[in-house]
Amino acid sequence: MNNENLKTATFANGCFWCTEAVFQRLEGVENVKSGFTGGKIKNPPYREVVQGRTGHAEGIQLQYDEKKISYKELLLVFFTTHDPTTLNRQQNDVGTQYRSAIFYHSEDQKNEALGMIEKLNDEIFENRIVTEVTEASAFYEAEFEHQNFYNNHTEQPYCQIIIDPKLKKLKELFADKLKTSA
């Protein structure tokens, strides 16, 4: 893939292990990294982020090829694979570090995100979407052991109980968008 054609997207929707596992499986998505964004300090350590001390969200940053997958399609996957109506919570993960957030890299991304939230609120969700839409700021990669976590630890109970159902849903709803090896 030619890196000149790649665009960047940054999402937070609960534990980054879950989000990373979902987006890694999409055709046209490359370089998915788990990390922290939207906070107050530089180079936040994981132990501080998970205690909610830094204002960062656990998130992912990825590159995507618009010729293979659009930003709108990434947003659909984002909104389908977590509950965007719960404030600062995804399943058992509670705190601002687990908030639902889109960190946009252009006005087009911002407008697409806001437009999709409006459409989903009107047509799909009974409860209002609480997803934060904020301009992207510094993204800090998490420590090595957090990268590619699901793929390296599929037998762990957390992966089987929390991530496997998200991947099943992804395969059911977005089969045509998955990498052939997914």
N, CA and C atoms as an extended XYZ file, in Angstrom:
546
Properties=species:S:1:pos:R:3:atomname:S:1:resname:S:1:resid:I:1 pbc="F F F"
N         0.840       -1.170        0.000 N   MET     1
C         0.000        0.000        0.000 CA  MET     1
C         0.888        1.239        0.000 C   MET     1
N         0.552        2.182       -0.831 N   ASN     2
C         1.303        3.417       -0.939 CA  ASN     2
C         0.928        4.346        0.211 C   ASN     2
N         1.886        4.693        1.050 N   ASN     3
C         1.611        5.517        2.215 CA  ASN     3
C         1.100        6.908        1.876 C   ASN     3
N         1.342        7.376        0.646 N   GLU     4
C         0.859        8.694        0.242 CA  GLU     4
C        -0.659        8.737        0.183 C   GLU     4
N        -1.309        7.589       -0.022 N   ASN     5
C        -2.757        7.534       -0.136 CA  ASN     5
C        -3.451        7.310        1.196 C   ASN     5
N        -2.696        7.153        2.258 N   LEU     6
C        -3.280        6.835        3.547 CA  LEU     6
C        -3.701        8.088        4.307 C   LEU     6
N        -4.837        7.969        4.977 N   LYS     7
C        -5.319        9.025        5.863 CA  LYS     7
C        -5.321        8.467        7.279 C   LYS     7
N        -5.396        9.338        8.251 N   THR     8
C        -5.356        8.945        9.645 CA  THR     8
C        -6.732        9.111       10.290 C   THR     8
N        -7.080        8.161       11.155 N   ALA     9
C        -8.296        8.244       11.961 CA  ALA     9
C        -7.944        7.870       13.395 C   ALA     9
N        -8.624        8.504       14.341 N   THR    10
C        -8.394        8.233       15.757 CA  THR    10
C        -9.741        8.083       16.454 C   THR    10
N        -9.902        6.930       17.131 N   PHE    11
C       -11.155        6.615       17.812 CA  PHE    11
C       -10.874        6.137       19.230 C   PHE    11
N       -11.827        6.414       20.113 N   ALA    12
C       -11.806        5.866       21.469 CA  ALA    12
C       -13.208        5.344       21.754 C   ALA    12
N       -13.286        4.104       22.151 N   ASN    13
C       -14.608        3.552       22.496 CA  ASN    13
C       -14.460        2.402       23.476 C   ASN    13
N       -13.906        2.732       24.626 N   GLY    14
C       -13.682        1.729       25.654 CA  GLY    14
C       -12.253        1.254       25.622 C   GLY    14
N       -12.046        0.043       26.065 N   CYS    15
C       -10.716       -0.543       26.119 CA  CYS    15
C       -10.079       -0.588       24.727 C   CYS    15
N        -8.847       -0.125       24.617 N   PHE    16
C        -8.216       -0.094       23.298 CA  PHE    16
C        -7.925       -1.477       22.748 C   PHE    16
N        -7.850       -2.498       23.591 N   TRP    17
C        -7.639       -3.859       23.079 CA  TRP    17
C        -8.803       -4.262       22.176 C   TRP    17
N       -10.016       -3.901       22.588 N   CYS    18
C       -11.215       -4.234       21.798 CA  CYS    18
C       -11.226       -3.465       20.481 C   CYS    18
N       -11.009       -2.184       20.583 N   THR    19
C       -11.073       -1.325       19.404 CA  THR    19
C       -10.012       -1.718       18.385 C   THR    19
N        -8.814       -1.973       18.854 N   GLU    20
C        -7.721       -2.393       17.984 CA  GLU    20
C        -8.086       -3.678       17.244 C   GLU    20
N        -8.599       -4.676       17.960 N   ALA    21
C        -8.936       -5.969       17.355 CA  ALA    21
C        -9.975       -5.812       16.249 C   ALA    21
N       -10.950       -4.945       16.455 N   VAL    22
C       -11.992       -4.718       15.454 CA  VAL    22
C       -11.405       -4.084       14.199 C   VAL    22
N       -10.719       -2.975       14.346 N   PHE    23
C       -10.261       -2.221       13.182 CA  PHE    23
C        -9.115       -2.906       12.438 C   PHE    23
N        -8.338       -3.744       13.108 N   GLN    24
C        -7.269       -4.489       12.434 CA  GLN    24
C        -7.819       -5.402       11.342 C   GLN    24
N        -9.059       -5.797       11.450 N   ARG    25
C        -9.640       -6.779       10.539 CA  ARG    25
C       -10.266       -6.171        9.293 C   ARG    25
N       -10.262       -4.861        9.175 N   LEU    26
C       -10.903       -4.196        8.046 CA  LEU    26
C        -9.947       -4.017        6.873 C   LEU    26
N       -10.438       -4.363        5.700 N   GLU    27
C        -9.683       -4.162        4.457 CA  GLU    27
C        -9.445       -2.663        4.276 C   GLU    27
N        -8.222       -2.302        3.961 N   GLY    28
C        -7.878       -0.901        3.747 CA  GLY    28
C        -7.386       -0.193        4.994 C   GLY    28
N        -7.406       -0.875        6.137 N   VAL    29
C        -6.924       -0.302        7.397 CA  VAL    29
C        -5.556       -0.881        7.705 C   VAL    29
N        -4.626       -0.018        8.024 N   GLU    30
C        -3.244       -0.417        8.316 CA  GLU    30
C        -2.768        0.301        9.577 C   GLU    30
N        -1.692       -0.212       10.129 N   ASN    31
C        -0.964        0.473       11.213 CA  ASN    31
C        -1.855        0.874       12.384 C   ASN    31
N        -2.673       -0.045       12.866 N   VAL    32
C        -3.533        0.238       14.005 CA  VAL    32
C        -2.678        0.194       15.279 C   VAL    32
N        -2.687        1.277       16.008 N   LYS    33
C        -1.893        1.387       17.236 CA  LYS    33
C        -2.801        1.727       18.410 C   LYS    33
N        -2.599        1.053       19.518 N   SER    34
C        -3.298        1.374       20.756 CA  SER    34
C        -2.527        2.455       21.487 C   SER    34
N        -3.266        3.367       22.122 N   GLY    35
C        -2.599        4.425       22.855 CA  GLY    35
C        -3.566        5.323       23.588 C   GLY    35
N        -3.109        6.531       23.853 N   PHE    36
C        -3.850        7.482       24.666 CA  PHE    36
C        -3.899        8.827       23.955 C   PHE    36
N        -5.054        9.499       24.044 N   THR    37
C        -5.193       10.802       23.416 CA  THR    37
C        -6.252       11.619       24.151 C   THR    37
N        -6.223       12.911       23.918 N   GLY    38
C        -7.231       13.789       24.488 CA  GLY    38
C        -6.997       14.172       25.934 C   GLY    38
N        -5.766       14.052       26.406 N   GLY    39
C        -5.493       14.335       27.813 CA  GLY    39
C        -4.663       15.571       28.044 C   GLY    39
N        -4.200       15.691       29.288 N   LYS    40
C        -3.556       16.921       29.736 CA  LYS    40
C        -2.037       16.870       29.849 C   LYS    40
N        -1.432       15.686       29.872 N   ILE    41
C         0.015       15.626       30.070 CA  ILE    41
C         0.675       14.893       28.894 C   ILE    41
N         1.969       15.137       28.734 N   LYS    42
C         2.726       14.453       27.679 CA  LYS    42
C         3.142       13.067       28.163 C   LYS    42
N         3.187       12.130       27.210 N   ASN    43
C         3.661       10.766       27.473 CA  ASN    43
C         3.065       10.140       28.736 C   ASN    43
N         1.749       10.041       28.791 N   PRO    44
C         1.133        9.502       30.000 CA  PRO    44
C         1.411        8.010       30.163 C   PRO    44
N         1.756        7.572       31.367 N   PRO    45
C         1.940        6.136       31.595 CA  PRO    45
C         0.580        5.447       31.744 C   PRO    45
N         0.501        4.215       31.314 N   TYR    46
C        -0.730        3.429       31.354 CA  TYR    46
C        -1.360        3.445       32.744 C   TYR    46
N        -0.564        3.240       33.773 N   ARG    47
C        -1.108        3.153       35.133 CA  ARG    47
C        -1.810        4.443       35.545 C   ARG    47
N        -1.364        5.578       35.029 N   GLU    48
C        -2.007        6.860       35.343 CA  GLU    48
C        -3.287        7.039       34.520 C   GLU    48
N        -3.239        6.635       33.260 N   VAL    49
C        -4.408        6.771       32.384 CA  VAL    49
C        -5.559        5.926       32.914 C   VAL    49
N        -5.296        4.653       33.229 N   VAL    50
C        -6.375        3.758       33.654 CA  VAL    50
C        -6.967        4.154       35.006 C   VAL    50
N        -6.279        4.983       35.748 N   GLN    51
C        -6.838        5.489       37.004 CA  GLN    51
C        -7.572        6.810       36.790 C   GLN    51
N        -7.633        7.264       35.525 N   GLY    52
C        -8.380        8.471       35.204 CA  GLY    52
C        -7.710        9.760       35.627 C   GLY    52
N        -6.405        9.729       35.805 N   ARG    53
C        -5.688       10.895       36.333 CA  ARG    53
C        -5.210       11.884       35.277 C   ARG    53
N        -5.221       11.498       34.008 N   THR    54
C        -4.572       12.341       32.994 CA  THR    54
C        -5.541       13.001       32.017 C   THR    54
N        -6.792       12.590       32.022 N   GLY    55
C        -7.761       13.117       31.066 CA  GLY    55
C        -7.719       12.443       29.708 C   GLY    55
N        -6.793       11.511       29.521 N   HIS    56
C        -6.692       10.806       28.243 CA  HIS    56
C        -7.768        9.742       28.113 C   HIS    56
N        -8.082        9.412       26.891 N   ALA    57
C        -8.934        8.271       26.579 CA  ALA    57
C        -8.046        7.161       26.037 C   ALA    57
N        -8.380        5.918       26.386 N   GLU    58
C        -7.752        4.796       25.693 CA  GLU    58
C        -8.327        4.808       24.284 C   GLU    58
N        -7.465        4.754       23.296 N   GLY    59
C        -7.953        4.817       21.928 CA  GLY    59
C        -7.020        4.131       20.961 C   GLY    59
N        -7.386        4.240       19.718 N   ILE    60
C        -6.532        3.726       18.651 CA  ILE    60
C        -6.328        4.814       17.620 C   ILE    60
N        -5.204        4.710       16.941 N   GLN    61
C        -4.953        5.544       15.774 CA  GLN    61
C        -4.581        4.597       14.658 C   GLN    61
N        -5.138        4.847       13.496 N   LEU    62
C        -4.921        3.969       12.354 CA  LEU    62
C        -4.755        4.783       11.095 C   LEU    62
N        -4.272        4.099       10.077 N   GLN    63
C        -4.219        4.689        8.745 CA  GLN    63
C        -5.146        3.868        7.870 C   GLN    63
N        -5.794        4.547        6.935 N   TYR    64
C        -6.715        3.854        6.046 CA  TYR    64
C        -6.607        4.389        4.626 C   TYR    64
N        -6.914        3.511        3.696 N   ASP    65
C        -6.891        3.833        2.273 CA  ASP    65
C        -8.327        4.099        1.835 C   ASP    65
N        -8.628        5.343        1.514 N   GLU    66
C        -9.993        5.734        1.128 CA  GLU    66
C       -10.501        5.000       -0.115 C   GLU    66
N        -9.594        4.463       -0.902 N   LYS    67
C       -10.028        3.713       -2.081 CA  LYS    67
C       -10.587        2.349       -1.692 C   LYS    67
N       -10.262        1.896       -0.474 N   LYS    68
C       -10.732        0.588       -0.004 CA  LYS    68
C       -11.800        0.688        1.074 C   LYS    68
N       -11.730        1.726        1.892 N   ILE    69
C       -12.709        1.922        2.954 CA  ILE    69
C       -12.827        3.415        3.235 C   ILE    69
N       -14.050        3.891        3.320 N   SER    70
C       -14.267        5.322        3.532 CA  SER    70
C       -14.302        5.652        5.025 C   SER    70
N       -14.152        6.906        5.331 N   TYR    71
C       -14.258        7.349        6.719 CA  TYR    71
C       -15.664        7.070        7.241 C   TYR    71
N       -16.656        7.241        6.397 N   LYS    72
C       -18.035        6.942        6.790 CA  LYS    72
C       -18.169        5.472        7.197 C   LYS    72
N       -17.546        4.581        6.450 N   GLU    73
C       -17.595        3.158        6.804 CA  GLU    73
C       -16.866        2.888        8.127 C   GLU    73
N       -15.757        3.574        8.353 N   LEU    74
C       -15.065        3.441        9.639 CA  LEU    74
C       -15.970        3.910       10.780 C   LEU    74
N       -16.686        5.012       10.551 N   LEU    75
C       -17.611        5.502       11.573 CA  LEU    75
C       -18.727        4.496       11.851 C   LEU    75
N       -19.246        3.870       10.814 N   LEU    76
C       -20.295        2.860       11.004 CA  LEU    76
C       -19.784        1.704       11.862 C   LEU    76
N       -18.575        1.249       11.584 N   VAL    77
C       -17.979        0.184       12.394 CA  VAL    77
C       -17.805        0.674       13.828 C   VAL    77
N       -17.300        1.867       13.990 N   PHE    78
C       -17.103        2.463       15.321 CA  PHE    78
C       -18.407        2.450       16.118 C   PHE    78
N       -19.482        2.967       15.535 N   PHE    79
C       -20.746        3.078       16.263 CA  PHE    79
C       -21.435        1.726       16.471 C   PHE    79
N       -21.125        0.753       15.637 N   THR    80
C       -21.754       -0.564       15.735 CA  THR    80
C       -21.082       -1.464       16.760 C   THR    80
N       -19.821       -1.225       17.058 N   THR    81
C       -19.066       -2.163       17.901 CA  THR    81
C       -18.853       -1.669       19.339 C   THR    81
N       -19.610       -0.662       19.745 N   HIS    82
C       -19.639       -0.243       21.144 CA  HIS    82
C       -20.955        0.482       21.397 C   HIS    82
N       -21.217        0.827       22.646 N   ASP    83
C       -22.436        1.557       22.993 CA  ASP    83
C       -22.098        3.038       23.141 C   ASP    83
N       -22.422        3.839       22.124 N   PRO    84
C       -22.092        5.261       22.181 CA  PRO    84
C       -23.068        6.089       23.016 C   PRO    84
N       -24.005        5.425       23.685 N   THR    85
C       -24.988        6.146       24.500 CA  THR    85
C       -24.683        6.097       25.993 C   THR    85
N       -23.599        5.424       26.368 N   THR    86
C       -23.226        5.380       27.787 CA  THR    86
C       -22.059        6.328       28.026 C   THR    86
N       -22.235        7.207       28.965 N   LEU    87
C       -21.217        8.218       29.244 CA  LEU    87
C       -20.094        7.617       30.096 C   LEU    87
N       -18.888        7.692       29.567 N   ASN    88
C       -17.684        7.274       30.295 CA  ASN    88
C       -17.757        5.824       30.785 C   ASN    88
N       -18.294        4.960       29.930 N   ARG    89
C       -18.400        3.558       30.324 CA  ARG    89
C       -18.577        2.682       29.089 C   ARG    89
N       -17.875        1.544       29.092 N   GLN    90
C       -18.102        0.472       28.137 CA  GLN    90
C       -18.015       -0.827       28.917 C   GLN    90
N       -19.122       -1.502       29.039 N   GLN    91
C       -19.219       -2.741       29.813 CA  GLN    91
C       -18.682       -2.504       31.224 C   GLN    91
N       -17.676       -3.266       31.664 N   ASN    92
C       -17.154       -3.119       33.022 CA  ASN    92
C       -16.111       -2.012       33.169 C   ASN    92
N       -15.707       -1.418       32.066 N   ASP    93
C       -14.712       -0.343       32.104 CA  ASP    93
C       -15.422        0.987       32.350 C   ASP    93
N       -15.103        1.644       33.450 N   VAL    94
C       -15.793        2.870       33.840 CA  VAL    94
C       -14.771        3.974       34.080 C   VAL    94
N       -15.057        5.161       33.565 N   GLY    95
C       -14.209        6.334       33.760 CA  GLY    95
C       -14.045        7.089       32.460 C   GLY    95
N       -13.597        8.319       32.558 N   THR    96
C       -13.440        9.140       31.353 CA  THR    96
C       -12.432        8.546       30.378 C   THR    96
N       -11.517        7.712       30.885 N   GLN    97
C       -10.530        7.078       30.014 CA  GLN    97
C       -11.175        6.055       29.077 C   GLN    97
N       -12.426        5.685       29.327 N   TYR    98
C       -13.143        4.722       28.481 CA  TYR    98
C       -14.289        5.388       27.719 C   TYR    98
N       -14.233        6.702       27.600 N   ARG    99
C       -15.304        7.436       26.926 CA  ARG    99
C       -15.352        7.120       25.437 C   ARG    99
N       -16.504        7.368       24.873 N   SER   100
C       -16.685        7.251       23.428 CA  SER   100
C       -16.280        8.584       22.813 C   SER   100
N       -15.297        8.544       21.904 N   ALA   101
C       -14.789        9.795       21.334 CA  ALA   101
C       -14.243        9.571       19.925 C   ALA   101
N       -14.458       10.572       19.116 N   ILE   102
C       -13.877       10.626       17.772 CA  ILE   102
C       -12.957       11.834       17.763 C   ILE   102
N       -11.715       11.620       17.407 N   PHE   103
C       -10.734       12.695       17.330 CA  PHE   103
C       -10.461       12.940       15.847 C   PHE   103
N       -11.018       14.016       15.325 N   TYR   104
C       -10.964       14.258       13.876 CA  TYR   104
C        -9.653       14.919       13.458 C   TYR   104
N        -9.253       14.589       12.208 N   HIS   105
C        -8.005       15.108       11.644 CA  HIS   105
C        -8.252       16.117       10.527 C   HIS   105
N        -9.514       16.373       10.211 N   SER   106
C        -9.862       17.348        9.175 CA  SER   106
C       -11.294       17.812        9.401 C   SER   106
N       -11.646       18.915        8.795 N   GLU   107
C       -13.032       19.402        8.890 CA  GLU   107
C       -13.997       18.409        8.253 C   GLU   107
N       -13.556       17.727        7.189 N   ASP   108
C       -14.416       16.704        6.580 CA  ASP   108
C       -14.729       15.591        7.565 C   ASP   108
N       -13.720       15.109        8.297 N   GLN   109
C       -13.962       14.069        9.297 CA  GLN   109
C       -14.906       14.588       10.385 C   GLN   109
N       -14.690       15.796       10.831 N   LYS   110
C       -15.558       16.385       11.856 CA  LYS   110
C       -17.000       16.422       11.367 C   LYS   110
N       -17.210       16.925       10.164 N   ASN   111
C       -18.558       17.050        9.627 CA  ASN   111
C       -19.215       15.690        9.410 C   ASN   111
N       -18.436       14.708        8.939 N   GLU   112
C       -18.984       13.360        8.758 CA  GLU   112
C       -19.389       12.753       10.091 C   GLU   112
N       -18.550       12.936       11.116 N   ALA   113
C       -18.859       12.389       12.436 CA  ALA   113
C       -20.119       13.032       13.013 C   ALA   113
N       -20.192       14.348       12.969 N   LEU   114
C       -21.367       15.047       13.513 CA  LEU   114
C       -22.629       14.683       12.730 C   LEU   114
N       -22.499       14.588       11.407 N   GLY   115
C       -23.641       14.205       10.574 CA  GLY   115
C       -24.124       12.796       10.893 C   GLY   115
N       -23.195       11.877       11.089 N   MET   116
C       -23.588       10.507       11.399 CA  MET   116
C       -24.240       10.432       12.777 C   MET   116
N       -23.731       11.166       13.742 N   ILE   117
C       -24.346       11.178       15.073 CA  ILE   117
C       -25.786       11.671       14.967 C   ILE   117
N       -25.990       12.735       14.238 N   GLU   118
C       -27.342       13.280       14.066 CA  GLU   118
C       -28.268       12.247       13.414 C   GLU   118
N       -27.779       11.599       12.360 N   LYS   119
C       -28.579       10.596       11.643 CA  LYS   119
C       -28.889        9.397       12.551 C   LYS   119
N       -27.903        8.893       13.267 N   LEU   120
C       -28.118        7.747       14.148 CA  LEU   120
C       -29.056        8.097       15.302 C   LEU   120
N       -28.932        9.307       15.833 N   ASN   121
C       -29.852        9.741       16.888 CA  ASN   121
C       -31.287        9.799       16.374 C   ASN   121
N       -31.462       10.241       15.147 N   ASP   122
C       -32.800       10.342       14.555 CA  ASP   122
C       -33.386        8.989       14.189 C   ASP   122
N       -32.533        8.059       13.731 N   GLU   123
C       -33.041        6.835       13.120 CA  GLU   123
C       -32.831        5.554       13.917 C   GLU   123
N       -31.827        5.490       14.773 N   ILE   124
C       -31.450        4.215       15.375 CA  ILE   124
C       -31.556        4.211       16.898 C   ILE   124
N       -30.838        5.102       17.537 N   PHE   125
C       -30.663        5.027       18.981 CA  PHE   125
C       -31.819        5.650       19.743 C   PHE   125
N       -32.322        4.902       20.711 N   GLU   126
C       -33.372        5.400       21.594 CA  GLU   126
C       -32.781        6.404       22.573 C   GLU   126
N       -31.625        6.056       23.135 N   ASN   127
C       -30.893        6.981       23.999 CA  ASN   127
C       -29.975        7.824       23.124 C   ASN   127
N       -29.702        9.033       23.544 N   ARG   128
C       -28.870        9.933       22.750 CA  ARG   128
C       -27.405        9.506       22.781 C   ARG   128
N       -26.748        9.669       21.655 N   ILE   129
C       -25.315        9.393       21.551 CA  ILE   129
C       -24.554       10.451       22.343 C   ILE   129
N       -23.602        9.997       23.160 N   VAL   130
C       -22.798       10.906       23.985 CA  VAL   130
C       -21.343       10.973       23.491 C   VAL   130
N       -21.096       10.452       22.314 N   THR   131
C       -19.738       10.440       21.759 CA  THR   131
C       -19.204       11.857       21.618 C   THR   131
N       -18.027       12.068       22.155 N   GLU   132
C       -17.329       13.341       22.053 CA  GLU   132
C       -16.707       13.434       20.656 C   GLU   132
N       -16.803       14.593       20.025 N   VAL   133
C       -16.151       14.837       18.738 CA  VAL   133
C       -15.210       16.015       18.954 C   VAL   133
N       -13.910       15.717       18.907 N   THR   134
C       -12.878       16.679       19.284 CA  THR   134
C       -11.739       16.646       18.262 C   THR   134
N       -11.135       17.792       18.038 N   GLU   135
C        -9.978       17.832       17.144 CA  GLU   135
C        -8.863       16.950       17.706 C   GLU   135
N        -8.236       16.198       16.828 N   ALA   136
C        -7.141       15.311       17.230 CA  ALA   136
C        -6.007       16.127       17.838 C   ALA   136
N        -5.428       15.558       18.877 N   SER   137
C        -4.251       16.148       19.519 CA  SER   137
C        -3.189       15.060       19.566 C   SER   137
N        -2.199       15.251       20.370 N   ALA   138
C        -1.113       14.268       20.439 CA  ALA   138
C        -1.665       12.879       20.767 C   ALA   138
N        -1.133       11.886       20.074 N   PHE   139
C        -1.481       10.491       20.320 CA  PHE   139
C        -0.224        9.807       20.827 C   PHE   139
N        -0.340        9.176       21.992 N   TYR   140
C         0.799        8.511       22.604 CA  TYR   140
C         0.578        7.008       22.543 C   TYR   140
N         1.473        6.315       21.856 N   GLU   141
C         1.349        4.861       21.761 CA  GLU   141
C         1.504        4.237       23.139 C   GLU   141
N         0.657        3.265       23.398 N   ALA   142
C         0.749        2.509       24.645 CA  ALA   142
C         1.979        1.614       24.594 C   ALA   142
N         2.328        1.071       25.735 N   GLU   143
C         3.482        0.200       25.845 CA  GLU   143
C         3.341       -1.010       24.919 C   GLU   143
N         4.453       -1.620       24.589 N   PHE   144
C         4.526       -2.732       23.639 CA  PHE   144
C         3.525       -3.840       23.962 C   PHE   144
N         3.397       -4.185       25.250 N   GLU   145
C         2.530       -5.306       25.621 CA  GLU   145
C         1.048       -5.053       25.332 C   GLU   145
N         0.680       -3.798       25.057 N   HIS   146
C        -0.708       -3.475       24.723 CA  HIS   146
C        -0.973       -3.498       23.214 C   HIS   146
N         0.063       -3.555       22.412 N   GLN   147
C        -0.095       -3.569       20.961 CA  GLN   147
C        -0.443       -4.983       20.494 C   GLN   147
N        -1.391       -5.059       19.552 N   ASN   148
C        -1.774       -6.349       18.967 CA  ASN   148
C        -2.228       -7.337       20.049 C   ASN   148
N        -2.845       -6.802       21.080 N   PHE   149
C        -3.137       -7.592       22.281 CA  PHE   149
C        -4.030       -8.793       21.998 C   PHE   149
N        -5.149       -8.571       21.340 N   TYR   150
C        -6.071       -9.683       21.098 CA  TYR   150
C        -5.398      -10.795       20.297 C   TYR   150
N        -4.717      -10.434       19.236 N   ASN   151
C        -4.077      -11.442       18.380 CA  ASN   151
C        -3.023      -12.250       19.136 C   ASN   151
N        -2.414      -11.641       20.134 N   ASN   152
C        -1.389      -12.330       20.924 CA  ASN   152
C        -1.944      -13.079       22.135 C   ASN   152
N        -3.219      -12.833       22.467 N   HIS   153
C        -3.772      -13.397       23.703 CA  HIS   153
C        -5.211      -13.889       23.532 C   HIS   153
N        -5.532      -14.529       22.434 N   THR   154
C        -6.916      -14.937       22.163 CA  THR   154
C        -7.483      -15.897       23.207 C   THR   154
N        -6.625      -16.577       23.932 N   GLU   155
C        -7.102      -17.547       24.926 CA  GLU   155
C        -7.418      -16.907       26.285 C   GLU   155
N        -7.051      -15.652       26.471 N   GLN   156
C        -7.335      -14.996       27.752 CA  GLN   156
C        -8.845      -14.807       27.921 C   GLN   156
N        -9.368      -15.012       29.119 N   PRO   157
C       -10.808      -14.851       29.345 CA  PRO   157
C       -11.351      -13.490       28.896 C   PRO   157
N       -10.604      -12.400       29.151 N   TYR   158
C       -11.078      -11.072       28.728 CA  TYR   158
C       -11.315      -11.044       27.216 C   TYR   158
N       -10.396      -11.610       26.469 N   CYS   159
C       -10.523      -11.631       25.013 CA  CYS   159
C       -11.730      -12.452       24.589 C   CYS   159
N       -11.935      -13.573       25.211 N   GLN   160
C       -13.040      -14.456       24.841 CA  GLN   160
C       -14.396      -13.876       25.251 C   GLN   160
N       -14.460      -13.257       26.399 N   ILE   161
C       -15.739      -12.762       26.914 CA  ILE   161
C       -16.106      -11.395       26.340 C   ILE   161
N       -15.148      -10.511       26.196 N   ILE   162
C       -15.426       -9.131       25.792 CA  ILE   162
C       -15.165       -8.882       24.308 C   ILE   162
N       -14.045       -9.351       23.791 N   ILE   163
C       -13.664       -9.012       22.415 CA  ILE   163
C       -14.295       -9.950       21.396 C   ILE   163
N       -14.343      -11.254       21.668 N   ASP   164
C       -14.918      -12.193       20.699 CA  ASP   164
C       -16.330      -11.799       20.243 C   ASP   164
N       -17.240      -11.388       21.140 N   PRO   165
C       -18.570      -10.983       20.664 CA  PRO   165
C       -18.543       -9.768       19.729 C   PRO   165
N       -17.615       -8.850       19.964 N   LYS   166
C       -17.489       -7.690       19.074 CA  LYS   166
C       -17.024       -8.131       17.685 C   LYS   166
N       -16.091       -9.080       17.654 N   LEU   167
C       -15.593       -9.575       16.368 CA  LEU   167
C       -16.667      -10.381       15.637 C   LEU   167
N       -17.469      -11.101       16.383 N   LYS   168
C       -18.579      -11.842       15.776 CA  LYS   168
C       -19.561      -10.873       15.128 C   LYS   168
N       -19.891       -9.813       15.838 N   LYS   169
C       -20.795       -8.789       15.309 CA  LYS   169
C       -20.194       -8.132       14.070 C   LYS   169
N       -18.902       -7.847       14.124 N   LEU   170
C       -18.208       -7.258       12.981 CA  LEU   170
C       -18.336       -8.165       11.758 C   LEU   170
N       -18.089       -9.467       11.941 N   LYS   171
C       -18.163      -10.422       10.835 CA  LYS   171
C       -19.578      -10.537       10.281 C   LYS   171
N       -20.578      -10.456       11.156 N   GLU   172
C       -21.967      -10.556       10.709 CA  GLU   172
C       -22.398       -9.323        9.915 C   GLU   172
N       -22.004       -8.145       10.375 N   LEU   173
C       -22.512       -6.910        9.782 CA  LEU   173
C       -21.607       -6.311        8.697 C   LEU   173
N       -20.333       -6.647        8.715 N   PHE   174
C       -19.394       -6.015        7.784 CA  PHE   174
C       -18.524       -7.033        7.061 C   PHE   174
N       -19.079       -8.187        6.764 N   ALA   175
C       -18.307       -9.279        6.123 CA  ALA   175
C       -17.627       -8.800        4.846 C   ALA   175
N       -18.298       -7.936        4.095 N   ASP   176
C       -17.745       -7.461        2.820 CA  ASP   176
C       -16.579       -6.479        3.009 C   ASP   176
N       -16.340       -6.030        4.230 N   LYS   177
C       -15.261       -5.064        4.515 CA  LYS   177
C       -14.053       -5.705        5.199 C   LYS   177
N       -14.124       -7.012        5.432 N   LEU   178
C       -13.053       -7.671        6.175 CA  LEU   178
C       -11.902       -8.101        5.272 C   LEU   178
N       -10.712       -8.088        5.843 N   LYS   179
C        -9.543       -8.630        5.155 CA  LYS   179
C        -9.791      -10.108        4.941 C   LYS   179
N        -9.273      -10.662        3.875 N   THR   180
C        -9.500      -12.089        3.585 CA  THR   180
C        -8.936      -12.988        4.657 C   THR   180
N        -7.953      -12.544        5.412 N   SER   181
C        -7.370      -13.349        6.474 CA  SER   181
C        -8.085      -13.167        7.808 C   SER   181
N        -9.118      -12.318        7.847 N   ALA   182
C        -9.799      -12.005        9.123 CA  ALA   182
C       -10.755      -13.097        9.537 C   ALA   182
